[in-house]
Structure formats: C-alpha cells, structure tokens
C-alpha cells in the first residue's frame, strides 16, 4: 500500500519542484551483487536455541531487481553462485 501511495505522490512532488519524470519502462536495468542466505530460527527462538532454520535468499541488489521486475521494468541480475546445492537453490528460488 505504501508503494502505491509513493507511486502517486512522487510524480506529483517531482512535477511541482520542476523535476523531469523519466519513463523507466523504456530503460533496461542491470544490478550487480551477491545473493545472501539468511538462516531464520522458527518462532522467536535465539539462533543458539534452534534445531532448524528457515532459509531465505535475498540481498540489496537482488531485492531491487525483483522489485523493478514486479513493476514491469526489464531487469537483469548479475552474480556468481557456487556450483553446489546451495547455489542451485539460490538460482531456482527453492528455499
């Protein structure tokens, strides 16, 4: 909901202050960065108390790429992954 409000307010403020709005749908975006692997204990347990963890893949650059893609902007994400099961899961999104 906040993103919808920002999509409405930002162009209005930009026009008011004299900024030129660029149509991002015509641009191609490339992000470079690493994918982070977060291990999250279930419930409200501390890391040392947990026997199992939820696996969450993310990272600033990948999050930006996903967000832009959700808005219909053509985007590429460049990273390097290890050749093992963790790298395969990160690439396929299987957490």
Backbone as ProteinMPNN parsed JSONL, in Angstrom:
{"seq_chain_A": "XXXXXXXXXXXXXXXXXXXXXXXXXXXXXXXXXXXXXXXXXXXXXXXXXXXXXXXXXXXXXXXXXXXXXXXXXXXXXXXXXXXXXXXXXXXXXXX", "coords_chain_A": {"N_chain_A": [[0.821, -1.189, 0.0], [1.951, 1.223, 0.763], [3.813, 1.53, -1.278], [2.142, 2.005, -3.46], [1.03, 4.441, -2.763], [3.368, 5.996, -2.772], [3.989, 5.824, -5.504], [2.069, 7.459, -6.517], [2.395, 9.915, -5.191], [5.125, 10.718, -5.55], [5.536, 11.403, -8.394], [3.877, 13.687, -8.474], [5.058, 15.457, -6.602], [7.581, 15.675, -7.795], [6.977, 16.929, -10.229], [5.952, 19.318, -9.242], [8.23, 20.481, -8.074], [9.745, 20.832, -10.307], [11.196, 18.75, -11.462], [12.092, 16.432, -14.012], [10.206, 13.747, -15.123], [11.193, 10.517, -15.87], [10.438, 7.993, -18.133], [10.618, 4.942, -16.933], [9.978, 2.475, -17.948], [11.009, 2.227, -20.44], [13.647, 1.81, -20.121], [16.497, -0.347, -19.572], [17.583, -2.212, -16.869], [20.414, -3.175, -15.001], [21.558, -5.032, -12.327], [24.221, -5.569, -10.057], [25.591, -7.851, -7.802], [25.729, -9.734, -4.685], [24.015, -12.727, -3.641], [22.369, -13.171, -0.676], [22.237, -15.535, 1.959], [19.975, -16.194, 4.336], [19.556, -17.554, 7.483], [16.882, -18.295, 9.381], [15.685, -18.703, 12.587], [12.895, -20.673, 13.659], [9.813, -19.451, 14.97], [10.242, -17.532, 17.914], [12.787, -18.11, 18.729], [16.194, -17.993, 19.84], [19.225, -17.971, 17.926], [21.063, -19.875, 18.871], [19.379, -21.596, 20.229], [17.836, -22.946, 18.429], [16.868, -25.796, 16.442], [16.266, -26.11, 13.831], [16.04, -24.214, 10.776], [14.573, -21.598, 8.824], [15.172, -20.979, 5.419], [16.117, -18.148, 3.693], [16.528, -16.337, 0.8], [18.131, -13.427, -0.33], [19.142, -9.999, -0.469], [20.455, -6.779, -1.102], [20.828, -5.871, -3.843], [19.604, -7.906, -5.346], [17.023, -7.756, -4.321], [16.242, -5.225, -5.231], [16.254, -5.734, -7.986], [14.186, -7.642, -8.203], [12.011, -6.119, -7.262], [11.863, -4.052, -9.218], [11.314, -5.622, -11.468], [8.786, -6.538, -10.757], [7.346, -4.226, -11.184], [7.284, -4.182, -13.884], [9.546, -3.397, -15.248], [12.232, -3.983, -17.406], [14.803, -6.068, -16.313], [18.047, -7.23, -15.318], [19.989, -9.457, -13.371], [23.166, -9.751, -12.134], [25.405, -12.05, -10.883], [27.555, -14.282, -9.011], [27.465, -17.687, -8.424], [28.042, -20.506, -6.252], [28.998, -23.799, -7.382], [27.141, -25.866, -6.271], [24.66, -27.454, -4.129], [23.519, -25.353, -2.655], [23.981, -23.088, -4.263], [22.461, -23.849, -6.493], [19.869, -23.914, -5.387], [19.571, -21.223, -4.713], [19.579, -20.055, -7.245], [17.316, -21.201, -8.423], [15.375, -20.458, -6.696], [14.434, -22.126, -4.729], [13.793, -22.547, -1.604]], "CA_chain_A": [[0.0, 0.0, 0.0], [2.838, 2.384, 0.798], [4.415, 1.707, -2.601], [1.129, 2.606, -4.333], [0.953, 5.856, -2.384], [4.577, 6.643, -3.274], [3.899, 5.936, -6.956], [1.174, 8.575, -6.817], [2.897, 11.168, -4.619], [6.432, 11.114, -6.087], [5.421, 12.194, -9.63], [3.266, 14.989, -8.189], [6.084, 16.299, -5.988], [8.637, 15.928, -8.774], [6.459, 17.926, -11.166], [5.836, 20.575, -8.509], [9.558, 21.047, -7.88], [10.374, 21.05, -11.592], [11.985, 17.622, -11.937], [11.539, 15.766, -15.181], [9.939, 12.337, -14.883], [11.684, 9.655, -16.948], [9.666, 6.756, -18.259], [11.529, 3.838, -16.657], [9.611, 1.277, -18.69], [11.795, 2.182, -21.666], [15.037, 1.57, -19.748], [16.91, -1.663, -19.112], [18.341, -2.067, -15.641], [21.26, -4.305, -14.627], [22.087, -4.925, -10.97], [25.362, -6.434, -9.766], [25.751, -8.054, -6.37], [25.686, -11.089, -4.184], [22.781, -13.203, -3.026], [22.609, -13.508, 0.718], [21.485, -16.661, 2.514], [19.644, -15.914, 5.736], [19.006, -18.664, 8.248], [15.994, -17.694, 10.377], [15.09, -19.674, 13.506], [11.438, -20.657, 13.676], [9.276, -18.852, 16.186], [11.042, -16.431, 18.474], [13.97, -18.707, 19.335], [17.507, -17.447, 19.526], [19.957, -18.808, 16.982], [21.683, -20.983, 19.599], [18.334, -22.468, 20.767], [17.069, -23.567, 17.341], [17.325, -27.037, 15.819], [16.014, -25.995, 12.394], [16.01, -22.829, 10.322], [14.0, -21.264, 7.525], [16.176, -20.423, 4.518], [15.587, -17.021, 2.937], [17.529, -15.742, -0.081], [17.871, -12.017, -0.563], [20.281, -9.122, -0.69], [20.003, -5.477, -1.611], [20.769, -5.774, -5.308], [18.588, -8.835, -5.856], [15.719, -7.216, -3.938], [15.939, -4.141, -6.166], [15.938, -6.345, -9.274], [12.852, -8.25, -8.103], [11.017, -5.041, -7.158], [11.711, -3.412, -10.524], [10.642, -6.578, -12.352], [7.371, -6.545, -10.383], [6.744, -3.041, -11.789], [7.314, -4.326, -15.333], [10.763, -2.822, -15.809], [13.177, -5.043, -17.786], [15.935, -6.055, -15.39], [18.959, -8.371, -15.276], [20.754, -9.526, -12.13], [24.445, -10.418, -12.391], [26.058, -12.513, -9.668], [28.281, -15.534, -9.17], [26.986, -18.665, -7.456], [28.861, -21.711, -6.178], [28.459, -24.977, -8.075], [26.707, -26.87, -5.301], [23.214, -27.421, -3.895], [23.105, -24.023, -2.185], [23.93, -22.228, -5.445], [21.306, -24.268, -7.312], [18.636, -23.462, -4.73], [19.503, -19.767, -4.827], [19.232, -19.727, -8.622], [15.96, -21.664, -8.724], [14.436, -19.912, -5.713], [13.925, -23.203, -3.88], [14.329, -22.421, -0.24]], "C_chain_A": [[0.868, 1.257, 0.0], [3.449, 2.622, -0.575], [3.427, 2.334, -3.579], [1.014, 4.102, -4.037], [2.174, 6.61, -2.911], [4.544, 6.81, -4.787], [2.988, 7.087, -7.377], [1.799, 9.902, -6.378], [4.196, 11.629, -5.274], [6.315, 11.871, -7.405], [4.813, 13.578, -9.404], [4.298, 15.941, -7.594], [7.191, 16.639, -6.982], [8.215, 16.993, -9.768], [6.385, 19.296, -10.49], [7.196, 21.262, -8.365], [10.351, 21.163, -9.175], [11.272, 19.924, -12.088], [11.295, 16.975, -13.127], [11.377, 14.283, -14.869], [10.401, 11.551, -16.107], [10.847, 8.386, -16.962], [10.615, 5.576, -18.106], [11.185, 2.577, -17.43], [10.404, 1.152, -19.986], [13.253, 1.842, -21.377], [15.254, 0.103, -19.418], [17.822, -1.459, -17.914], [19.136, -3.341, -15.394], [21.761, -4.051, -13.215], [23.207, -5.946, -10.791], [25.447, -6.622, -8.258], [25.659, -9.508, -5.988], [24.29, -11.432, -3.689], [23.133, -13.635, -1.614], [21.72, -14.672, 1.119], [21.247, -16.35, 3.981], [19.034, -17.156, 6.356], [18.2, -18.064, 9.388], [15.432, -18.784, 11.282], [13.569, -19.551, 13.499], [10.949, -20.111, 15.004], [10.135, -17.689, 16.626], [12.286, -16.963, 19.18], [15.217, -17.927, 18.966], [18.215, -18.441, 18.616], [20.516, -20.047, 17.675], [20.657, -21.965, 20.157], [17.652, -23.291, 19.679], [17.725, -24.849, 16.856], [17.118, -27.015, 14.313], [15.84, -24.514, 12.05], [15.243, -22.721, 9.014], [15.104, -20.622, 6.692], [15.524, -19.34, 3.675], [16.729, -16.438, 2.108], [17.152, -14.291, -0.33], [19.16, -11.266, -0.796], [19.792, -7.86, -1.364], [19.824, -5.428, -3.11], [19.708, -6.709, -5.892], [17.186, -8.354, -5.496], [15.293, -6.073, -4.86], [15.533, -4.711, -7.517], [14.535, -6.947, -9.26], [11.777, -7.174, -8.046], [10.791, -4.351, -8.496], [10.992, -4.336, -11.507], [9.148, -6.646, -12.038], [6.632, -5.331, -10.931], [6.806, -3.067, -13.315], [8.53, -3.735, -16.011], [11.71, -3.963, -16.176], [14.443, -4.963, -16.939], [16.737, -7.346, -15.506], [19.708, -8.301, -13.951], [22.006, -10.345, -12.39], [25.087, -10.767, -11.057], [26.86, -13.759, -9.995], [27.836, -16.456, -8.051], [27.922, -19.864, -7.418], [28.193, -22.87, -6.91], [28.183, -26.07, -7.056], [25.208, -26.711, -5.073], [22.727, -26.051, -3.432], [23.012, -23.054, -3.354], [22.75, -22.57, -6.348], [20.001, -23.795, -6.708], [18.476, -21.945, -4.829], [19.066, -19.352, -6.227], [17.779, -20.083, -8.933], [14.915, -21.071, -7.776], [13.823, -20.972, -4.831], [14.55, -23.096, -2.501], [13.711, -23.455, 0.661]], "O_chain_A": [[0.557, 2.235, -0.68], [3.593, 3.767, -1.003], [3.829, 3.115, -4.441], [0.913, 4.92, -4.951], [2.049, 7.719, -3.43], [5.016, 7.821, -5.307], [3.13, 7.624, -8.476], [1.739, 10.893, -7.106], [4.356, 12.822, -5.53], [6.95, 12.917, -7.539], [5.195, 14.538, -10.073], [4.408, 17.09, -8.021], [7.682, 17.767, -7.004], [9.008, 17.868, -10.116], [6.718, 20.312, -11.099], [7.301, 22.479, -8.515], [11.517, 21.556, -9.145], [12.034, 20.117, -13.036], [10.068, 16.974, -13.228], [12.316, 13.64, -14.4], [10.044, 11.879, -17.238], [10.585, 7.788, -15.919], [11.34, 5.24, -19.042], [12.029, 1.689, -17.556], [10.46, 0.069, -20.569], [14.021, 1.608, -22.31], [14.323, -0.604, -19.034], [18.729, -0.627, -17.948], [18.619, -4.447, -15.552], [22.32, -2.993, -12.928], [23.136, -7.055, -11.32], [25.382, -5.645, -7.512], [25.531, -10.393, -6.834], [23.491, -10.554, -3.364], [24.089, -14.379, -1.4], [20.58, -14.778, 0.666], [22.186, -16.254, 4.771], [18.099, -17.738, 5.807], [18.756, -17.401, 10.264], [14.768, -19.7, 10.798], [13.026, -18.457, 13.351], [11.594, -20.29, 16.037], [10.686, -16.955, 15.805], [12.783, -16.341, 20.119], [15.283, -17.285, 17.918], [17.842, -19.612, 18.55], [20.449, -21.148, 17.128], [21.03, -23.078, 20.53], [16.949, -24.251, 19.994], [18.948, -24.984, 16.852], [17.723, -27.808, 13.591], [15.538, -23.685, 12.909], [15.261, -23.64, 8.196], [15.882, -19.815, 7.201], [14.507, -19.576, 3.022], [17.777, -16.086, 2.651], [15.978, -13.972, -0.519], [20.149, -11.831, -1.264], [18.817, -7.885, -2.115], [18.782, -4.992, -3.6], [18.997, -6.338, -6.826], [16.255, -8.527, -6.283], [14.122, -5.967, -5.225], [14.579, -4.233, -8.131], [13.778, -6.773, -10.216], [10.744, -7.295, -8.704], [9.648, -4.093, -8.872], [10.156, -3.883, -12.289], [8.331, -6.795, -12.947], [5.419, -5.389, -11.127], [6.428, -2.095, -13.969], [8.544, -3.586, -17.233], [11.969, -4.831, -15.342], [15.079, -3.912, -16.861], [16.183, -8.416, -15.759], [20.024, -7.215, -13.467], [21.923, -11.497, -12.816], [25.291, -9.9, -10.207], [26.844, -14.236, -11.13], [27.827, -16.074, -6.881], [28.531, -20.207, -8.431], [26.97, -22.913, -7.038], [28.898, -27.07, -6.986], [24.558, -25.917, -5.754], [21.624, -25.637, -3.79], [22.061, -22.275, -3.433], [22.112, -21.676, -6.905], [19.117, -23.326, -7.426], [17.365, -21.446, -5.009], [18.281, -18.418, -6.387], [17.093, -19.337, -9.632], [13.714, -21.172, -8.027], [12.774, -20.734, -4.232], [15.689, -23.507, -2.278], [14.033, -23.511, 1.848]]}, "name": "protein", "num_of_chains": 1, "seq": "XXXXXXXXXXXXXXXXXXXXXXXXXXXXXXXXXXXXXXXXXXXXXXXXXXXXXXXXXXXXXXXXXXXXXXXXXXXXXXXXXXXXXXXXXXXXXXX"}
